[in-house]
Amino acid sequence: MLARIGDVSGLRILDAGSAAGFYAAALSPHAKSIVAVDASEAMIDLVAQKQLPNVAARVHDLAEPIPRLEDASVDLVVSSLTLHYLPSWETVMREFARVLVPGGRIVVSTHHPAMTYALIDNYFATQRVTDTWAIKGGDTEVTFYHRSLESIVSPFVEAGFRITRIVEPHLELRADATEAERRLATRPWFLIVDAVTARSHSST
């Protein structure tokens, strides 16, 4: 994601689904300003604890319109592994298009459909999935939504974005790679969509 995002010098950024602030911290030394939003108050507290001087951290559910962000007030939206927790992307994509300047950019990562299709009974339907992940030595139930490739791409287009690149990231294996790393390197787990606003606000 960081390689895809590239140079952010002087940009106003919305970190949509900031979690504990990894991207906010990584981008803040060069960005003009960052608004970090997450539905979890605990995560926003962790962002605030970093005391990044140009970062404003706010609790916000991306399923709802984004408050306190004016039209065309953001140059770049970054959303990492967040949108697959939302049942619908209509509101969030409309809001991303609203807050971005004309020609503004959005970089989103999400689950690859190939990662989730084995967990559902209809690849083409957007379905709620509950899976069990091994996290820090324990099993944790995680709920998210499977989407087909079309259902991932279409909301960008419908909100007025022009997709410039779709990336299927994978690991480059070391000689001592673990079994888990080998699986990550040979299967599509995640998808990155890089897009720009394709029309001015006056024409929307």
Secondary structure, DSSP 4 states (H G I P E B T S, - for coil): -HHHH---TT-EEEEET-TTTHHHHHHTTT-SEEEEEES-HHHHHHHHHT--TTEEEEE--TTSPPTT--TT-EEEEEEES-GGG-S--HHHHHHHHHHEEEEEEEEEEEE-HHHHGGGSS-TTS-EEEEEEEEETTEEEEEEEEE--HHHHHHHHHHTTEEEEEEE---PPPPTT--HHHHHHHHS--EEEEEEEE-S-GGG-
